[in-house]
Amino acid sequence: MAFKRHAEAEAFEYAVGAYLRACGYRTFGESLNYQQRGAPLARGDQGADSYAGADISAMKNGSLSFFEVKWKSATFPHRFGKGRLTGIDVDSYNAYLKHERDGGSSVVIVFCHQLEREVRCATLAHLRMIESHRCTQQQYPGSKGGMVNWFFEQIPLWMPYEDLDQLADNFRRSGNAIAPPRAPITDPIAPQPEVQVPMSMIAPAWKGEPAPQKSFLFTEVEIPDVDRGNGGRKMSRGR
């Protein structure tokens, strides 16, 4: 099963790269062998591996961006029944934040969901505005540091799953990701709409995490802090 997931992830990584090139990007990284590559690592001040690089580096109009492709079989339900969630390991998320902060370039997470038949993606700055909650390592033993989750339907839609799956299938059969079959293709880093999140869905960011940049007004409110059980805290909500 793990091998199949790796094979699917590799195929969709190639397909995303093909779509990015159709959007005018020059891409690097997705041609590396998935099984041998893993994620490229950078060295920190102490010589330790400090963060993992994203799957694809892409250049357009002189700007460098990084794309992390996540192929998933399905979303999962919010613990209070407020919607469907998707997510990534907390350790990976923190690594991408560091990658973005240190490099000064946008990091985009691309979610390819088989059951929902949709491909949704957003920059980290956009995702931070719609974060639902985090789960600990104990709650998700197979994760790395726990999970950070988002409401799937609040992540901007990029394309139907079938469009990307067709290219991924070409790669599975021939080893090549041919040009996308349709045009025009939406740039995944095009200006994204402001996020209007219902009050009941907002959860505070963890201490020490950079606050998202928002272009609209804020109202300070008191909400329960369910994840940490500290009786509530103040946070800002856009209106």
C-alpha positions in Angstrom: 0.0 0.0 0.0 2.8 2.4 0.9 4.5 1.7 -2.5 1.2 2.5 -4.3 0.8 5.8 -2.5 4.4 6.7 -3.4 3.8 5.8 -7.0 0.6 7.9 -7.1 2.4 10.8 -5.4 5.2 10.7 -8.0 2.8 10.6 -10.9 0.8 13.6 -9.6 4.0 15.5 -8.9 4.9 15.1 -12.6 1.4 16.1 -13.6 1.5 19.3 -11.5 4.8 20.2 -13.0 3.3 19.9 -16.5 0.4 22.2 -15.6 2.8 24.7 -14.0 4.8 24.8 -17.3 1.5 25.3 -19.2 1.0 28.3 -16.8 4.3 29.8 -17.9 6.5 28.5 -15.1 10.0 26.9 -15.6 10.0 24.0 -13.2 12.8 22.1 -11.4 12.8 19.1 -9.1 9.8 16.9 -10.2 12.0 14.9 -12.6 14.1 13.5 -9.7 13.3 9.9 -8.8 10.8 9.8 -5.9 12.0 6.6 -4.2 15.7 7.7 -4.2 15.1 11.4 -3.6 13.0 11.9 -0.6 13.0 15.7 0.1 16.1 17.8 -0.4 17.6 19.0 2.9 19.3 22.2 3.9 21.9 22.6 6.6 21.3 24.8 9.6 23.8 26.7 11.7 24.6 23.7 13.8 25.1 21.4 10.7 21.8 19.6 11.4 19.2 19.1 8.7 17.1 22.1 9.2 14.2 21.8 6.7 12.9 19.7 3.8 12.5 21.3 0.4 9.2 21.2 -1.5 8.6 18.8 -4.4 8.8 21.4 -7.2 10.7 24.7 -7.6 9.1 26.9 -10.2 10.2 30.2 -11.7 7.9 32.8 -13.4 8.5 36.4 -14.2 11.7 36.4 -12.1 9.9 35.1 -9.0 10.7 31.7 -7.4 7.9 29.6 -5.8 7.8 26.2 -4.3 5.1 23.6 -4.7 4.4 20.6 -2.4 2.1 18.0 -3.9 -0.1 16.0 -1.6 -2.0 13.1 -3.2 -4.7 11.8 -0.8 -7.4 9.2 -1.1 -10.1 11.3 0.7 -10.8 14.0 3.3 -11.8 13.2 6.9 -14.6 14.6 9.1 -14.1 17.4 11.5 -14.3 16.1 15.1 -17.4 18.3 15.8 -19.0 17.6 12.4 -18.3 21.1 11.0 -17.0 20.0 7.7 -14.4 17.9 5.9 -10.7 18.3 6.5 -7.4 17.7 4.9 -4.0 18.2 6.3 -0.3 17.6 6.6 2.2 16.6 9.2 3.0 19.4 11.7 6.7 18.8 11.2 6.4 19.2 7.5 4.2 22.3 7.9 6.8 24.0 10.2 9.5 23.1 7.7 7.6 24.8 4.9 7.1 27.9 7.1 10.8 28.0 7.6 11.4 27.4 3.9 9.2 30.3 3.1 10.7 32.6 5.8 14.3 31.8 5.0 14.0 31.9 1.2 11.5 34.7 0.9 9.5 32.8 -1.7 5.9 31.5 -1.7 5.2 27.9 -0.8 2.1 26.4 -2.2 0.5 23.1 -1.0 -1.4 21.2 -3.7 -4.0 18.8 -2.5 -5.0 16.1 -5.0 -8.1 14.3 -3.6 -9.2 11.1 -5.2 -12.6 10.7 -3.6 -13.6 14.3 -3.8 -12.4 14.5 -7.4 -10.9 17.9 -6.9 -7.4 19.5 -6.9 -7.2 22.4 -4.5 -4.2 24.5 -3.6 -3.1 27.6 -1.7 -0.1 29.5 -0.4 0.9 29.0 3.2 -0.2 32.6 3.9 -3.7 31.8 2.6 -3.8 28.4 4.5 -3.0 30.1 7.8 -6.2 32.0 7.6 -8.4 28.9 7.4 -6.6 26.6 9.8 -9.0 24.4 11.7 -7.0 22.8 14.4 -4.0 20.6 15.1 -3.8 17.0 16.4 -1.0 15.7 18.5 1.4 12.9 17.8 -0.6 10.7 20.2 -3.8 11.3 18.2 -2.1 10.5 14.9 0.7 8.0 15.7 1.6 7.6 12.1 2.3 11.3 11.6 5.4 13.4 12.2 4.7 15.7 15.1 0.9 15.5 14.7 -1.3 17.0 12.0 -2.3 20.5 11.0 -5.7 20.5 9.2 -7.8 22.8 7.0 -11.4 22.8 5.8 -11.1 21.3 2.3 -13.8 23.4 0.7 -12.2 26.6 1.9 -9.0 25.9 0.0 -9.2 27.5 -3.5 -10.1 25.0 -6.3 -7.5 24.7 -9.0 -8.9 22.1 -11.3 -11.0 18.9 -11.5 -9.2 15.8 -10.4 -9.7 14.2 -13.8 -7.6 16.8 -15.5 -4.6 16.1 -13.4 -5.3 12.3 -13.2 -5.1 12.1 -17.0 -1.6 13.5 -17.1 -0.6 11.3 -14.1 -1.9 8.3 -16.0 0.3 9.2 -19.0 3.3 9.3 -16.7 2.4 5.9 -15.1 2.2 4.3 -18.6 5.0 6.1 -20.4 7.2 7.7 -17.9 6.5 11.1 -19.4 4.0 13.9 -18.4 2.8 15.4 -21.7 1.4 18.8 -22.1 -2.0 19.4 -20.4 -5.0 18.8 -22.7 -6.9 22.0 -22.0 -6.4 25.7 -21.9 -6.5 28.3 -20.5 -5.1 27.1 -17.2 -5.5 29.1 -14.0 -2.2 30.2 -12.4 -2.3 28.5 -8.9 -0.7 31.6 -7.3 -3.2 34.0 -8.8 -4.7 36.5 -6.3 -6.9 34.5 -4.0 -10.2 35.7 -2.5 -10.4 36.8 1.0 -11.4 34.1 3.4 -14.6 34.5 5.3 -14.5 31.8 8.0 -17.5 31.2 10.2 -16.8 32.1 13.9 -17.5 28.5 14.9 -14.7 27.2 12.7 -11.9 29.5 13.9 -9.1 28.1 16.0 -6.2 30.1 17.3 -2.7 29.7 15.8 -0.1 28.1 18.0 2.2 30.4 20.0 5.2 31.4 18.0 3.7 30.9 14.6 3.8 33.9 12.3 0.5 35.7 12.1 -1.1 35.7 8.6 -1.3 39.0 6.7 -4.8 40.1 6.1 -6.1 43.1 4.2 -9.4 43.6 6.1 -10.5 44.8 9.5 -10.3 42.7 12.7 -12.6 42.3 15.7 -11.2 40.9 18.9 -13.3 38.0 20.3 -13.1 35.4 23.0 -13.3 31.8 21.9 -12.7 28.4 23.6 -9.3 27.0 23.1 -10.3 23.4 22.6 -7.0 21.9 21.6 -5.0 23.2 24.6 -7.8 23.4 27.1 -6.6 26.7 28.6 -10.1 28.2 29.0 -10.1 30.4 26.0 -8.0 33.1 24.5 -8.4 36.3 22.5 -7.8 36.3 18.8 -8.7 38.4 15.8 -11.3 37.6 13.2 -11.8 39.3 9.9 -15.1 41.0 9.1 
